[in-house]
Amino acid sequence: MGEKGRTLKLDQILGARLGRPGRLGSLGRLGSASARWLISSPARRVALALLLIGLVLLPGTAASVASRLCRSGDCLLDGRVLWSRRLPGAWVAENGVEGTVYAQGQAYAAVGDAVAVIGYDTTVAAYAEATGIPFWTTTLSVPAGSQIVAVDAWPGVVTVGVTLPPDAATPGVATQRREFVLDESTGRQVRAYPAALYGGAVAASRRRTVIVGPTSVTSYANASGAAVWRDPTGPAGQAWQVDGAFLYVTVSARGALGSGPVMAVRRINLRTGAERLVEPPSGSFQGALSGAVGGVLLFSGPAGLTMYRAATGEMIAQRPGAVIEGVDPVRQVLYADTARALIGIDPDTGMNEPGASVPGPLQTYGVRDGVALGLDPGASGAAWGYSIAGRRVLWTTRSLPWPHYFVDPTGIGGSADPSSDTVVLVTCASTGQAVPAGSALAGGLICRSPMLVAIRR
């Protein structure tokens, strides 16, 4: 569900984004004649309701019907476009599910603490979350060939993860990463810290920044750059997740990229650095660490989803065939794709959450307070909200051509502000000629007017 700015984390560690790229709103159309037939009588309205239950989020069928019907006056609310701002650089509008993407690499975004921020290449730009007023644009001073791989917004600061090119003078040294801390108000660089390739900032403020580094988790004082506390994690890069005030880091001999079992999890207090080793009674956790919510650790593997108490390592439940889709941050409901249906799960018990499941394939970008965010792709794109309990579309926005949503499985950065209803997208207001054949983005259209757009869902 949920492309937040930090796509260089567990998704790349596991070699996939927990199923999300294929679930990025690849929603098609049902003809307007069919829609008129469905709403022409009470019986057919019932048929429409059944269609929406199974197909409103099904790729290639019902997204546009849902949006059009909602626009006809049936909505309780209207999705509100807060602002839009023109983006510099080269962008491409793709007809598939990706939407408007940066032409020369990946772009990353985050929203939080009243700031919306986007980064690509080595450029970072910040805007007021409520109004879109530009705050600042900064180009990082890094070696040629460096690339932004994560952007996160925190109270008072913005952190930016950057991979540095291998040092030609030092053969055998792998690509390295540094985490830049920028002042939220001015964009001025405050500090830069070494980070693990699949690590980076996991908590930050004006005073301190906590970094998952190459061999340890370290809290730094931003004023001096000195380490406040440090917890060694070993040379093998480990998987990690944040849940509230705690960071969970796996203990596996081969690290997150290896196939060895996870024997334990380090539970680290993000404020004090106090660490406790959590070991499961069975001897090892089943699968790979893929999430953490409400004091529950989520492990995913070929057999499905296994849930453990973060405090004790005790197994709570197993859900065969389940794939994590995300967490409703308001209601603290875990959502999983099980047998091509979206199932809401109480993370404390592992049982289904009443009124929080929808039969049929689900293609959403996240659930907030029981409402799933959907996007129509392509030139006629729009955003809309679908009530899971009510089984109907609640609101839609005006056209948002070729919308692109930033997903992050860690829940730290990305399109959606975790503390508000604001979502940022990149769209393309006008297009030009087709991208030449042979390009990685062949088949797309050159975007003449790329826009950063904020909506309120």
ZAMARGU-4260 file (C-alpha; in steps of 0.2 Angstrom, whole numbers, plus 5000, padded with zeros to 4 digits):
<rodrens>
0) 5000/5000/5000 | 5008/5011/5005 | 5033/5025/4987 | 5038/5034/5001 | 5054/5043/4999
5) 5064/5029/5007 | 5063/5015/4994 | 5081/5010/4999 | 5077/5000/5014 | 5068/4984/5017
10) 5061/4983/5000 | 5078/4982/4992 | 5084/4971/5005 | 5071/4958/5001 | 5073/4961/4983
15) 5055/4967/4981 | 5044/4981/4989 | 5032/4969/4998 | 5021/4968/4983 | 5018/4986/4981
20) 5025/4991/4964 | 5012/4979/4956 | 4999/4987/4967 | 5001/5005/4963 | 4984/5009/4957
25) 4984/5001/4940 | 4966/5005/4938 | 4957/5005/4922 | 4940/5010/4915 | 4923/5003/4913
30) 4913/5011/4899 | 4901/5025/4903 | 4886/5016/4895 | 4889/5001/4907 | 4889/5014/4922
35) 4872/5021/4916 | 4865/5004/4914 | 4870/5000/4932 | 4862/5015/4940 | 4846/5015/4930
40) 4836/5005/4943 | 4836/5000/4961 | 4840/4982/4957 | 4854/4988/4946 | 4861/4999/4960
45) 4862/4983/4971 | 4872/4976/4956 | 4883/4991/4957 | 4886/4989/4975 | 4891/4971/4972
50) 4903/4976/4958 | 4911/4989/4970 | 4914/4976/4983 | 4924/4965/4972 | 4930/4976/4958
55) 4931/4995/4964 | 4950/4992/4966 | 4952/4979/4954 | 4965/4983/4940 | 4958/4987/4923
60) 4940/4988/4928 | 4932/4999/4941 | 4942/5014/4946 | 4935/5026/4934 | 4917/5020/4937
65) 4919/5023/4955 | 4926/5041/4952 | 4913/5046/4939 | 4898/5040/4950 | 4905/5049/4965
70) 4907/5065/4954 | 4889/5064/4949 | 4884/5069/4967 | 4884/5054/4977 | 4899/5058/4987
75) 4898/5064/5005 | 4915/5073/5003 | 4926/5080/4990 | 4944/5077/4989 | 4953/5094/4990
80) 4968/5099/4980 | 4978/5110/4991 | 4991/5117/4979 | 5002/5112/4965 | 5019/5119/4960
85) 5030/5117/4944 | 5045/5105/4946 | 5062/5108/4937 | 5071/5094/4929 | 5067/5081/4916
90) 5052/5070/4919 | 5042/5057/4909 | 5023/5053/4910 | 5021/5034/4909 | 5005/5026/4903
95) 5007/5012/4916 | 5005/5012/4934 | 5021/5022/4938 | 5014/5039/4932 | 5025/5054/4931
100) 5043/5049/4935 | 5060/5057/4935 | 5069/5054/4919 | 5087/5052/4925 | 5085/5041/4940
105) 5073/5040/4955 | 5064/5054/4964 | 5060/5053/4983 | 5047/5063/4993 | 5041/5065/5011
110) 5028/5075/5021 | 5028/5080/5039 | 5031/5093/5052 | 5022/5106/5040 | 5034/5103/5026
115) 5033/5094/5010 | 5050/5089/5002 | 5056/5081/4986 | 5074/5075/4981 | 5081/5069/4965
120) 5099/5068/4958 | 5108/5079/4971 | 5094/5092/4973 | 5082/5094/4987 | 5067/5106/4987
125) 5055/5110/5002 | 5038/5118/5002 | 5025/5123/5015 | 5014/5108/5017 | 4998/5118/5019
130) 5001/5131/5005 | 5015/5125/4994 | 5025/5141/4996 | 5043/5136/4991 | 5054/5137/5006
135) 5071/5133/4999 | 5080/5123/4985 | 5097/5115/4989 | 5110/5106/4979 | 5121/5095/4989
140) 5140/5096/4988 | 5144/5078/4984 | 5155/5069/4972 | 5150/5067/4954 | 5140/5051/4952
145) 5131/5053/4969 | 5113/5049/4970 | 5099/5054/4982 | 5091/5038/4988 | 5080/5044/5003
150) 5071/5060/5009 | 5063/5061/5026 | 5055/5076/5036 | 5057/5077/5054 | 5053/5091/5068
155) 5065/5105/5063 | 5076/5095/5050 | 5076/5086/5034 | 5087/5071/5031 | 5093/5065/5014
160) 5101/5049/5011 | 5114/5049/4997 | 5124/5035/4989 | 5142/5040/4985 | 5151/5032/4970
165) 5165/5019/4974 | 5182/5027/4977 | 5192/5024/4961 | 5208/5026/4971 | 5203/5012/4983
170) 5198/4996/4973 | 5187/4984/4982 | 5178/4997/4992 | 5159/4996/4989 | 5146/5010/4986
175) 5144/5020/5002 | 5130/5031/5009 | 5130/5047/5019 | 5115/5054/5028 | 5114/5073/5026
180) 5104/5083/5040 | 5097/5100/5033 | 5089/5114/5042 | 5070/5113/5039 | 5068/5132/5037
185) 5083/5136/5027 | 5090/5120/5019 | 5107/5124/5026 | 5117/5108/5029 | 5119/5105/5048
190) 5128/5088/5048 | 5132/5073/5037 | 5134/5056/5045 | 5140/5039/5038 | 5126/5027/5035
195) 5123/5009/5030 | 5118/5006/5012 | 5101/5000/5018 | 5101/5011/5033 | 5100/5030/5036
200) 5090/5041/5048 | 5077/5032/5058 | 5074/5047/5070 | 5079/5065/5070 | 5076/5082/5077
205) 5085/5099/5078 | 5096/5091/5093 | 5099/5073/5088 | 5099/5061/5073 | 5099/5042/5075
210) 5107/5033/5061 | 5108/5015/5056 | 5126/5014/5051 | 5137/5001/5043 | 5141/4992/5060
215) 5131/5001/5073 | 5116/5012/5077 | 5121/5029/5083 | 5113/5044/5090 | 5122/5060/5086
220) 5122/5077/5093 | 5119/5089/5078 | 5127/5104/5086 | 5144/5095/5088 | 5142/5079/5077
225) 5148/5069/5092 | 5140/5052/5096 | 5128/5052/5111 | 5126/5034/5112 | 5131/5019/5100
230) 5124/5001/5099 | 5135/4989/5089 | 5125/4978/5076 | 5140/4969/5068 | 5147/4970/5050
235) 5132/4961/5041 | 5119/4974/5036 | 5103/4970/5045 | 5085/4973/5042 | 5076/4985/5053
240) 5059/4993/5057 | 5053/5007/5068 | 5038/5006/5079 | 5035/5022/5090 | 5049/5025/5102
245) 5059/5009/5097 | 5070/5003/5083 | 5070/4984/5079 | 5086/4977/5071 | 5088/4959/5066
250) 5102/4948/5072 | 5106/4936/5058 | 5124/4929/5054 | 5122/4933/5035 | 5113/4950/5037
255) 5097/4955/5028 | 5104/4950/5011 | 5108/4932/5016 | 5097/4917/5018 | 5101/4913/5036
260) 5088/4913/5050 | 5085/4928/5061 | 5090/4922/5078 | 5085/4937/5088 | 5080/4955/5087
265) 5088/4970/5095 | 5075/4982/5103 | 5083/4999/5104 | 5076/5014/5113 | 5078/5028/5101
270) 5079/5041/5115 | 5092/5033/5127 | 5100/5019/5116 | 5095/5006/5129 | 5095/4989/5121
275) 5087/4973/5124 | 5089/4957/5115 | 5072/4948/5110 | 5074/4930/5106 | 5059/4919/5101
280) 5056/4903/5111 | 5057/4893/5095 | 5075/4898/5092 | 5072/4908/5077 | 5060/4920/5069
285) 5051/4913/5053 | 5054/4923/5038 | 5061/4941/5036 | 5057/4956/5046 | 5044/4966/5036
290) 5035/4977/5048 | 5032/4983/5066 | 5016/4990/5073 | 5009/4992/5091 | 5022/4982/5099
295) 5021/4968/5086 | 5034/4962/5075 | 5029/4956/5057 | 5039/4943/5048 | 5036/4938/5030
300) 5041/4922/5021 | 5036/4909/5008 | 5023/4902/5020 | 5015/4919/5023 | 5015/4931/5038
305) 5020/4927/5056 | 5017/4939/5070 | 5027/4940/5086 | 5026/4950/5102 | 5040/4963/5102
310) 5043/4962/5120 | 5045/4944/5122 | 5047/4936/5105 | 5032/4925/5108 | 5022/4920/5092
315) 5005/4928/5091 | 4998/4921/5075 | 5002/4914/5058 | 4993/4919/5042 | 4997/4907/5028
320) 4998/4916/5011 | 4996/4933/5018 | 5007/4948/5011 | 5008/4964/5021 | 5000/4979/5013
325) 5001/4992/5026 | 4995/4999/5043 | 4981/5011/5046 | 4990/5024/5057 | 4974/5030/5065
330) 4965/5014/5069 | 4981/5004/5071 | 4974/4990/5060 | 4986/4979/5050 | 4981/4976/5032
335) 4986/4961/5022 | 4983/4953/5005 | 4976/4936/5008 | 4969/4925/4994 | 4967/4941/4984
340) 4957/4950/4997 | 4961/4964/5008 | 4960/4958/5026 | 4961/4970/5041 | 4970/4961/5056
345) 4971/4966/5074 | 4990/4966/5077 | 4987/4962/5095 | 4978/4946/5093 | 4981/4941/5075
350) 4962/4940/5072 | 4952/4948/5058 | 4946/4966/5063 | 4927/4967/5061 | 4922/4978/5047
355) 4939/4980/5040 | 4940/4968/5025 | 4935/4968/5007 | 4934/4953/4996 | 4942/4954/4979
360) 4959/4960/4973 | 4964/4977/4981 | 4975/4990/4973 | 4977/5004/4985 | 4990/5016/4992
365) 4986/5015/5010 | 4972/5016/5022 | 4969/5030/5034 | 4955/5030/5047 | 4946/5016/5037
370) 4947/5025/5020 | 4958/5018/5007 | 4967/5030/4994 | 4965/5025/4976 | 4972/5033/4960
375) 4966/5032/4942 | 4982/5031/4931 | 4986/5039/4915 | 4980/5056/4907 | 4963/5056/4916
380) 4970/5052/4933 | 4961/5057/4949 | 4962/5052/4967 | 4948/5045/4977 | 4944/5038/4994
385) 4935/5021/4997 | 4927/5017/5013 | 4932/4999/5018 | 4918/4997/5031 | 4905/5006/5020
390) 4910/4998/5003 | 4909/5014/4993 | 4918/5029/4987 | 4917/5044/4998 | 4926/5057/4988
395) 4936/5061/4973 | 4947/5075/4966 | 4948/5084/4950 | 4959/5077/4937 | 4977/5073/4942
400) 4986/5068/4925 | 4998/5053/4927 | 4999/5053/4946 | 5014/5046/4955 | 5014/5041/4973
405) 5029/5038/4983 | 5029/5022/4993 | 5040/5017/5008 | 5037/5001/5017 | 5046/5007/5033
410) 5032/5021/5035 | 5045/5035/5039 | 5045/5045/5023 | 5035/5046/5007 | 5019/5053/4999
415) 5008/5053/5015 | 5010/5063/5031 | 5008/5050/5045 | 5001/5063/5056 | 4989/5072/5045
420) 4978/5069/5029 | 4990/5077/5017 | 4997/5067/5002 | 5009/5073/4989 | 5010/5067/4971
425) 5019/5071/4956 | 5008/5074/4940 | 5011/5080/4923 | 5000/5094/4917 | 5005/5093/4899
430) 5015/5081/4888 | 5026/5082/4873 | 5034/5069/4861 | 5036/5051/4865 | 5052/5045/4873
435) 5064/5038/4860 | 5065/5019/4858 | 5080/5012/4867 | 5078/5022/4883 | 5073/5014/4899
440) 5058/5025/4899 | 5053/5021/4881 | 5034/5021/4878 | 5032/5036/4890 | 5029/5054/4885
445) 5041/5068/4889 | 5032/5079/4902 | 5032/5097/4898 | 5024/5103/4914 | 5029/5091/4929
450) 5020/5097/4945 | 5021/5093/4963 | 5003/5092/4970 | 4996/5091/4987 | 4979/5084/4991
455) 4969/5082/5007 | 4961/5065/5008
</rodrens>
